[in-house]
């Protein structure tokens, strides 16, 4: 999947535009976020109640206090991708890879893209589509939790692959899932106030992961 992503990003596939070359083509950064339709109920067990308040969710959209519309969220993620690419990282959104949903559903794409990437960033602005977003991020982290993809036992605590994952959220986003990212998966959760701060935060995180690969004991993926 790594090589397929790299090739698709450079040439454009499935209606997606080709992205400009970057200095570190082999350092993939998957930028996730709640910008697309997501069939949450399709991922629930047969006996699950999709209206259960205990199920994971991010913020609920509020017409009076909400800061973003759907198009604005996508624009924010594209700006974050472009900012990282300007710094040499091969950052991408799921839609940039151009894999048809009939070939691979959205949840599976998220898991496979995160597995293939050196770093994964989930951007959680103050907007609502709740249940699907929570399940998508949870499925990626559960896959990391049970994987020995970085050379450690599957029961390693914390799992090394979780070091490759960060959630960037606005300060007013509240969710039980955000707490679980830290307590269950020992993942990183950071806050941002605007697009400039988000860009800086993501660049710092990617640089940290890169340094751990080059000079630490995190396995290199290239």
N, C-alpha and C positions, 0 to 999 in steps of 0.2 A: 504493500500500500504506500510506503514512503516514496518509492520511485514513481508510482503512478501519480501521486500528488504533485511531486516536483515537475514531472513532465507536463501534466495538465495545466499547472499554473503558468508555465512559460509559453504554452501555445494556445491556451483558451479552448475549452471543451463544453459541450452541452449548452451552447448559447452564452457562456461566460467569456468575458474579455480576457486576453492574455495579460499577465502582470509583467511589469518591467523587471529585468534581471537585478539581482541583489548580490552583495559581496559574499554573504554566507548562505549560499543556496541550500546547503545540506542542513542548516539549522532551522527546522520547521517550527513555527509558532501558530497554533490553532487558536483563533479568537472566536469565542462562543458568545451568544447573547440571545435575548428573547425578541427576535426580529422576524420570525416566520411562523406560519401555521404549524401546529404540532398536535398530532393525534394522541393525546394523553391516555384516553380510555383504552386504546388499543394495547397499551403496555401494562394495564392493570390486571391482576389475577382475576379469574372468573367470578370469585366470591367477594371481590372488593367493591365498596360503595364509592363511586366517583364523587359523591357529595360529602364524604367524610371529612370533617374539619381537621382531623389528625393527619391527613395526608400532607406531604411536603408542598410548600408553595413559597413564592416570593411575594412582593407587595401586591396589593389589589389596586387597580387603577381608580383614581379619585378625580372626578371632573374638576373639582375646585382646586386641589393642591397638586395634581399630577404635573410633571414637568415636560413629559415627552409624548409625542404621538409616534405611531409605528414607524413612519418614514424617518423621523428624527433619530430613533434608536439605531436603525440601519446606517444612517449617516454617521453617527457617533462611532459605530464599530468599524466602518470603512475608514474613517479618519484615524482611528487607533491602528488599524492594519497598515495604513500608508505611513504613519509616523514610525512604526517599527521597521518597515521596509526601507525607509530613508536612512535608518541606522544600521542597515545591512542584514537584518533578520528576515528570513523567508516567511513572513506572516501571511495568513490567509483566513478567509471565512469559508464556511461549508459551501456556499453558493459559488465560490471561485473555482472549486474543483470540478464542478459540472457533472456530477454523477446523478443520473436520473433516479427519482424516488421509486420508480418501478423496479429498478435493479437493486436498490438498497434503501430501506426506509430511513427516516431522519434520525431516529435514536441509534440505529446501528452505525450510520455514518459518523455520528458524534463519538461513539466508542472507538471506531476504527481510526478516525482522524487523531483522537487523543493518544491512542496507542502508538501511532506513527510519528508523533511530534516530539520534539525535544522539550517544548514547553507548551502549556495550555493555559489560556486566560479566559475566565468567564466574567463578562461585564454585566453587572446587575444594576441598571439605573432605576430610578423611582417610577416604575411603570408596572402595569399589571399583567400579563397573562401568566397566571399563577401555577396551576397544577402541572401543566406540561413542562414548564421551565424547571420546576423542582424535580420532576421525575428524570428529565434529561440530564441535569447535573448530577443527580444521585446515581444514575446508571453508569455514568463515566467514572465516578469515584468508587463505586462498588467494584467495577472492573479493575481499577487500580489496586484496591484493597486486596483482591484475591489473586493478584498477579505477581510472578517473580521475574517480570520483564527486565528488571535492572540487576539481576544476578543474585538477589536475596531470596530467602525462603518465602513462600506465600504467606506465612504467619509472622513475618518480620514486623516489628512494631517500633516506630511507624514504618509503613511500607515505603521503600525508596521512591517509587514512582509518584507518590503523593507530593514529593518535593518538586515535581515538575508542574504542579497545578496551583493556580492562584485565582481567587475570586476578588474582583474589584467592584466595590459597591458604593453607591451614594450614601451619605450618613443617615438619611431618613428611611432607608429600606430596612424593614424588620421581617425576619423569617426564622422559623425553627430550623430550616434547612441550613441557613448560614451558620447557626450554632453547631450543627452537626458536622459541617465541613471541618471545623476546628477540633471538636471533641471526639468525633468518631474516626475521622480520617487524618487528623493532625495536619490538615491543609492550611494554606495561608489565606487570610481574609484581610484585605486592605480597603481603605476608603479614599474616594476622590471627590473633589468639588466641581471640577470642570474638565473640559476636554484636554486642556494643557496638562493638568495634574494627572489625568488618566494616562496620557502618553508617557509622561516621566515615570510614573509608577510601573507601567508595563515594561518600559525599557530597562529600568533598574532590575526588575525581576528576571527578565531574559538574560541580562548580563550576569546576574548571579548564577543562574543555571548553567550558562556557558562556562563560567569560571570553575564551577564544580566539576564539569566534564573535563576541562582542560587540566586543572591543577588539583582537584579533589578526587573523591572516589566514586563519583556518579558516572555510570557507564556512558561512553560516547556512542551515539547512534549513527554517526556518519560512516 
